[in-house]
């Protein structure tokens, strides 16, 4: 039996400014993500705070000869703020919650010291989605997130879509 934790309030989405709807779960449905396999179900991946959002942007440029400082500000990721109503999400934050999901106690780091791969998390997410769960509250796997939290918000068929509260251009949020 999985454990739950209440989550709610202001969350952030790192979004491509070219996206017509930055909260459209079909992007993750098509490509997959940490908690959903490609071509499975829609998820909106959210960060609980700005430092975690920054770490997720930095993660995109690991191994490239350029970084966020080299981005054209008009094409750089926006920060989209959303308000999440307080609801019960699957707990992948506490030791008991991680045990209930059969994830290592140090998640997102496994017992071998490496980041737990998507292939481990995706079947868990699929099972939880199929059971009608609303999403998963977890620690961020982005390098440098330092105990950052994320929320994988599941787009269940009868669930109302998320709404944009505000958008911030890259230059106004990333460097502060």
C-alpha positions in Angstrom: 0.0 0.0 0.0 1.4 3.3 -1.0 1.7 6.3 1.3 0.4 9.8 0.6 1.5 13.3 1.5 -0.5 16.5 1.1 1.0 18.9 -1.5 -0.4 22.2 -2.6 0.4 25.8 -3.2 2.7 27.5 -5.7 4.7 25.3 -8.0 6.9 26.1 -11.0 7.2 24.7 -14.5 10.3 25.2 -16.6 8.8 25.7 -20.1 10.0 26.4 -23.6 8.6 29.9 -24.6 7.5 28.4 -28.0 5.0 26.1 -26.3 1.5 27.5 -26.8 0.4 25.9 -23.5 3.2 25.3 -21.1 1.0 23.1 -18.9 0.0 20.8 -21.7 0.6 17.2 -20.4 0.8 15.8 -23.9 4.5 16.8 -24.2 5.4 14.2 -21.5 2.8 11.8 -22.8 4.6 11.8 -26.2 8.2 11.8 -24.9 7.9 10.2 -21.5 9.6 11.4 -18.4 10.9 10.1 -15.0 7.5 8.8 -14.0 5.8 8.0 -17.3 7.0 5.9 -20.3 6.8 7.5 -23.8 3.3 7.2 -25.4 1.6 6.4 -22.1 -0.2 9.1 -20.1 0.1 12.9 -19.6 2.2 14.4 -16.8 3.1 17.9 -15.9 6.4 18.0 -14.2 6.6 20.8 -11.6 9.3 22.2 -9.3 8.5 23.2 -5.7 10.8 26.2 -5.8 13.0 28.3 -8.1 16.3 26.7 -7.1 15.0 23.3 -8.2 13.8 24.9 -11.5 17.3 26.3 -12.0 18.8 22.9 -11.4 16.5 21.4 -14.0 17.6 24.0 -16.6 21.3 23.4 -15.8 20.7 19.6 -16.2 19.7 20.2 -19.8 23.2 21.5 -20.7 25.4 18.9 -18.9 28.0 17.7 -21.4 27.5 20.6 -23.8 30.1 23.2 -24.6 27.7 25.9 -23.6 25.3 26.6 -20.8 22.4 28.7 -19.7 24.5 31.8 -19.7 24.9 31.4 -23.5 21.2 31.2 -24.3 19.3 33.8 -26.3 17.0 35.3 -23.7 14.0 35.2 -26.1 14.4 31.4 -26.6 15.5 30.5 -23.1 13.2 28.7 -20.7 10.4 30.6 -19.0 9.3 30.0 -15.4 5.6 29.3 -15.3 3.9 29.5 -12.0 0.8 27.4 -11.1 -1.3 27.1 -7.9 -1.9 23.5 -7.0 -4.9 22.8 -4.7 -3.9 20.9 -1.5 -4.5 17.2 -2.3 -3.0 13.8 -1.4 -0.1 12.7 -3.7 1.9 9.6 -3.6 4.7 10.0 -1.1 8.2 9.5 -2.7 9.7 11.9 -0.1 9.7 10.1 3.2 11.6 6.9 4.1 8.2 5.1 4.6 6.9 6.4 1.3 10.0 5.3 -0.6 9.8 1.8 1.0 6.1 1.5 0.0 7.2 2.2 -3.6 10.2 -0.2 -3.3 12.6 2.6 -4.1 16.0 3.1 -2.3 16.1 5.1 0.9 18.4 7.6 -0.7 16.1 8.2 -3.7 16.8 9.8 -6.2 20.2 8.2 -5.6 20.3 4.4 -5.6 22.3 2.1 -3.4 25.0 2.0 -6.0 25.5 5.8 -5.8 24.0 6.5 -9.2 20.8 8.3 -10.0 17.8 5.9 -10.1 17.0 5.5 -13.8 13.8 6.4 -15.5 13.3 2.7 -16.4 12.9 2.0 -12.7 10.4 4.8 -12.0 8.3 4.6 -15.1 6.5 1.3 -14.3 5.8 2.6 -10.8 4.3 5.8 -12.2 2.2 3.7 -14.7 0.8 1.5 -12.0 0.0 4.6 -9.8 -1.7 6.4 -12.7 -3.7 3.2 -13.6 -4.8 3.1 -9.9 -6.2 6.7 -10.2 -3.5 8.5 -8.2 -3.2 12.2 -8.7 0.6 12.3 -9.0 3.9 11.8 -7.1 5.7 14.1 -4.7 9.4 13.4 -4.9 12.9 14.7 -4.4 14.4 16.2 -7.6 16.9 14.0 -9.5 18.5 17.1 -11.1 22.1 17.5 -10.2 22.6 20.4 -7.8 19.0 20.5 -6.7 20.1 19.9 -3.1 17.0 18.4 -1.6 14.8 20.1 -4.1 11.2 18.7 -4.4 9.2 18.1 -7.5 5.6 17.1 -8.2 4.7 14.8 -11.1 1.1 16.0 -11.7 -0.9 13.2 -13.5 -3.5 14.3 -16.1 -6.3 11.9 -15.1 -9.2 11.9 -17.6 -11.7 13.5 -15.3 -9.3 16.0 -13.8 -9.4 19.8 -14.5 -6.4 21.2 -16.3 -3.8 23.3 -14.5 -3.9 27.1 -15.1 -1.0 29.5 -15.6 -0.8 32.0 -12.8 2.2 33.9 -14.3 5.1 33.6 -16.7 8.5 35.0 -16.1 11.1 35.5 -18.8 14.4 33.7 -18.3 16.4 36.8 -17.4 14.0 37.7 -14.7 14.0 34.4 -12.8 17.1 32.4 -13.6 19.9 34.7 -12.3 18.2 35.9 -9.1 
